[in-house]
Each structure stands twice: as C-alpha cells, then as structure tokens.
Amino acid sequence: MFKFVTLYRRVDDEMALEGFFSGTHLPLAEKLPYLAKREVSRISRKPGGGESRFHLMFELYFDTEIHFQKAISSEIGLELITALKPWADAKIITWFFSDSFEEDMEITNQPPPMPEKAEPESDGE
C-alpha cells in the first residue's frame, strides 16, 4: 500500500485546527478517487508521559503509488493540496508519502489460558 500521512502539530488555537481538519481536510480526503482506507489518530501523549508536540495524525491509504498519483492529480486532489499548503508553509502540518507494509503477527508470550471453572457436583437429586 502507499500512504499519504499528515501530522498536525499542537497549537494554541486547537478549535481552528479541528475546524480545518473536520471542515476541509477530512471531507476533501474522503472524496479522493482510489482511496482504499483512512485512519485518524488523536495523539494523547509522548513516550514517558507529557504532552506531545503533535495533536493528530491522518493517514490516507492507496493500493499503489500509481493510484495515489491519480488521486492527488485529480480535481479533488489538487483542491486538497491547495488547502493543505498554507498549513504546511506555516509549519502547522508536516506531510509525507510512504510505502506501507502490513503483516499479521501471531501473538506470542501470552499467559496460558485460565482454567475453566469446574461445575459443582450434583448430589444426584
């Protein structure tokens, strides 16, 4: 898969940031042709605790880089990039593209299952 990732930095006016994301970024992204999946992550804290400098991560997934290129060069894609560019220029968002690989893992190092409760013995009545 191919991803278009946008990281939103934490800012003083969080309502304006949320307004842009919910009112512009998200609706335009959802209209992109070839979009296979979208994922929103609200960043709660940084490792070790404390507030992260990032507020939100938005990931758009495409089956191939060619599908991404077609999507981003479409009318909606160009409108999306035009809307995002001032935010990137102001260093409020960081954006990048990446190849993405997903692999299902077998869960290991997990405790053994709990024994089932024994049924009370019947006294035959």
Contacts in CASP RR format, 6 or more apart in sequence:
PFRMAT RR
TARGET T0000
AUTHOR 0000-0000-0000
METHOD contacts of the structure
MODEL  1
MFKFVTLYRRVDDEMALEGFFSGTHLPLAEKLPYLAKREVSRISRKPGGG
ESRFHLMFELYFDTEIHFQKAISSEIGLELITALKPWADAKIITWFFSDS
FEEDMEITNQPPPMPEKAEPESDGE
1 36 0 8 1.000
1 37 0 8 1.000
1 61 0 8 1.000
1 62 0 8 1.000
1 63 0 8 1.000
1 64 0 8 1.000
1 99 0 8 1.000
1 100 0 8 1.000
1 101 0 8 1.000
1 102 0 8 1.000
2 61 0 8 1.000
2 62 0 8 1.000
2 63 0 8 1.000
2 64 0 8 1.000
2 65 0 8 1.000
2 67 0 8 1.000
2 68 0 8 1.000
2 97 0 8 1.000
2 98 0 8 1.000
2 99 0 8 1.000
2 100 0 8 1.000
3 59 0 8 1.000
3 60 0 8 1.000
3 61 0 8 1.000
3 62 0 8 1.000
3 97 0 8 1.000
3 98 0 8 1.000
3 99 0 8 1.000
3 100 0 8 1.000
4 59 0 8 1.000
4 60 0 8 1.000
4 62 0 8 1.000
4 68 0 8 1.000
4 72 0 8 1.000
4 95 0 8 1.000
4 97 0 8 1.000
5 57 0 8 1.000
5 58 0 8 1.000
5 59 0 8 1.000
5 60 0 8 1.000
5 95 0 8 1.000
5 96 0 8 1.000
5 97 0 8 1.000
5 98 0 8 1.000
6 25 0 8 1.000
6 57 0 8 1.000
6 58 0 8 1.000
6 59 0 8 1.000
6 84 0 8 1.000
6 93 0 8 1.000
6 94 0 8 1.000
6 95 0 8 1.000
7 54 0 8 1.000
7 56 0 8 1.000
7 57 0 8 1.000
7 93 0 8 1.000
7 94 0 8 1.000
7 95 0 8 1.000
8 17 0 8 1.000
8 21 0 8 1.000
8 54 0 8 1.000
8 55 0 8 1.000
8 56 0 8 1.000
8 57 0 8 1.000
8 58 0 8 1.000
8 92 0 8 1.000
8 93 0 8 1.000
9 53 0 8 1.000
9 54 0 8 1.000
9 55 0 8 1.000
9 91 0 8 1.000
9 92 0 8 1.000
9 93 0 8 1.000
9 94 0 8 1.000
10 51 0 8 1.000
10 52 0 8 1.000
10 53 0 8 1.000
10 54 0 8 1.000
10 55 0 8 1.000
11 17 0 8 1.000
11 55 0 8 1.000
11 92 0 8 1.000
14 55 0 8 1.000
17 55 0 8 1.000
17 56 0 8 1.000
17 92 0 8 1.000
20 87 0 8 1.000
21 56 0 8 1.000
21 58 0 8 1.000
24 83 0 8 1.000
25 58 0 8 1.000
25 80 0 8 1.000
25 83 0 8 1.000
25 84 0 8 1.000
26 40 0 8 1.000
26 58 0 8 1.000
28 76 0 8 1.000
28 77 0 8 1.000
28 79 0 8 1.000
28 80 0 8 1.000
28 83 0 8 1.000
29 35 0 8 1.000
29 38 0 8 1.000
29 58 0 8 1.000
29 60 0 8 1.000
29 80 0 8 1.000
30 38 0 8 1.000
31 76 0 8 1.000
32 60 0 8 1.000
32 71 0 8 1.000
32 72 0 8 1.000
32 74 0 8 1.000
32 76 0 8 1.000
32 77 0 8 1.000
32 80 0 8 1.000
33 70 0 8 1.000
33 71 0 8 1.000
33 74 0 8 1.000
33 76 0 8 1.000
34 62 0 8 1.000
34 63 0 8 1.000
34 67 0 8 1.000
34 68 0 8 1.000
34 70 0 8 1.000
34 71 0 8 1.000
35 60 0 8 1.000
35 61 0 8 1.000
35 62 0 8 1.000
35 71 0 8 1.000
36 61 0 8 1.000
36 62 0 8 1.000
36 63 0 8 1.000
36 67 0 8 1.000
37 60 0 8 1.000
37 61 0 8 1.000
38 58 0 8 1.000
38 59 0 8 1.000
38 60 0 8 1.000
38 61 0 8 1.000
39 58 0 8 1.000
39 59 0 8 1.000
39 61 0 8 1.000
40 56 0 8 1.000
40 57 0 8 1.000
40 58 0 8 1.000
40 59 0 8 1.000
41 56 0 8 1.000
41 57 0 8 1.000
41 58 0 8 1.000
41 59 0 8 1.000
42 55 0 8 1.000
42 56 0 8 1.000
43 52 0 8 1.000
43 54 0 8 1.000
43 55 0 8 1.000
43 56 0 8 1.000
43 57 0 8 1.000
44 52 0 8 1.000
45 51 0 8 1.000
45 52 0 8 1.000
46 52 0 8 1.000
46 53 0 8 1.000
61 100 0 8 1.000
62 68 0 8 1.000
62 71 0 8 1.000
65 97 0 8 1.000
65 99 0 8 1.000
68 97 0 8 1.000
71 77 0 8 1.000
72 78 0 8 1.000
72 80 0 8 1.000
72 81 0 8 1.000
84 93 0 8 1.000
84 95 0 8 1.000
87 93 0 8 1.000
88 94 0 8 1.000
88 95 0 8 1.000
END
